[in-house]
């Protein structure tokens, strides 16, 4: 198995140089995919890195909306998603048509759109955000009425943190819904000195019993800087590999083994290799939608 992987990795490395490609990998991907990353991060960090790249080809190891965001920012580059079926159930919980109808109902509302959404939804929004910068984005707005789409739980947490009431779209992440308050409390009993970090996509009652609520990028930084030796992690379990790799002296406990995103696990080393060999699967966005979506993404990226 090791030799087989080594051969694949050698071939990926060769093709990457030949094609001037960069491999961007999300924190939830399989360990062996994380290991071939040129850059690994959360949605915000990957969006920032995509906007700065000089590569001709971006191989995006994540889910569909992330590759779309990379194309929105870089239409002149080739963006490849190694597994075209790696979608996002939350992104599917809102459509551009449904958002347009809601905007008519809430006349003059400002739409804040979580990046976990399609390009078409971003195009109908005023500004994007990620879980890392959602509070900052909402604080930057002078709007009287805000509609937050599509994640009601991230929106509820941002509303609480900013003191701004918001209309919340009824979307959610099925993976983060599996992290229950009882999971956090159970692990805290088993590990009395441990601190619990949970993602803002989790249910309100789960966030209420956590010590800190933050994005995956926030968790990576917190783990590095914290004096705590044991951390309970309430997000998709793929991040544990990176946390342990970067902090060998610390212990990371998944709040639940059930928090696995099947879409994030669809990409394999073989699929990354095939993507580079065949230059598949290209992700593009119609230009009229791309330009409108770019406006809301750029407003996010240019926030001080």
Buried (B, 14 or more C-beta within 10 A) or exposed (E): EEEEBEEBBEBBEEBBEEBEBBBBBBBBBBEBBBBBBBBBBBBBBBBBBBBEBEBEBBBBBBBBBBBBBBBBBBBEBBBBBBBBEBBBBBBBBBBBEBBEEBBEEEEEBBBBBBBBBBBBBBBBBBBBBBBBBBBBBBBBBEBEBBBBBBBBBBBBBBBBBBEBEBBBBEBBBBBBBBBBBEBBBBBBEEBEEBBBBBBBBBBEEBBEBBBBBBBBBBBBEBBEEBEBEBBBBBBBBBBBBBBBEEBEEBBBBBBBEEBBBEBBBBBBBEBBBBBBEEBEBBBBBEEEBBEBBBBBBBBBBEEE
